[in-house]
């Protein structure tokens, strides 16, 4: 047993979530293991989000306001202002179950020196709540890259990062509109082990009124996922699965951006990540989407996603 108890700073980026942020913060305040603080960075919201946070009146909550700079910038600002030794991430439209931080304490004690600690989660969708497709084993993930090809090992709202690790690998990529979390996982998991709990202690919302994935603005970040792969295609197993994970992340991002009209981004992704052997279905979907007129892409993409969701949860 450790002689000191972990001190958690809960990191909450906030942008126009007035209908959800209250429930999010109440779920944090209801933890059986209390955090040191909850750092909320209001990223230029234009609704009543900041007011809702202030109305909670909790001494644990610190509200910081800044002009809109994006989710990654808001997370980085919160971490720079935080006082805890552990950063517990949660988006302003998700919720924790009461034992989330308690389980994190147990894993940190049992599996020290990991770079990422995460749990399973439930998905709250318009048609009901289902369990996320996560690993079943508790402990250190044997091959994070390979496991992540078929399961959700970590999502932001179910993840804790050690402050020391973030200080070593660097912040989230500011200006990156999509995939900033995956960028961080790549940096950390390339140097540290990942620890996972199959207890579903987070509710991930797909019904929020203002989901970031539904909003398209051009990338303002000079970095992209090509930074994590250099030809030739690797033969060593660890590097092989890492390259496959990079391709999966890049193609998934390109599908969303291409559906919203960014043809050039989609074409570059096909060129740079066409090497994938284990995410061919996503690659072919991207190629087909590029053949569809821009005006029809959102409808085609949405239809495919609805069908894939239904088939996945019927076990097909």
Order of alpha helices (4+ residues) and beta strands (2+ residues): beta-alpha-beta-alpha-beta-alpha-beta-beta-alpha-beta-beta-beta-alpha-beta-alpha-alpha-beta-alpha-alpha-alpha-alpha
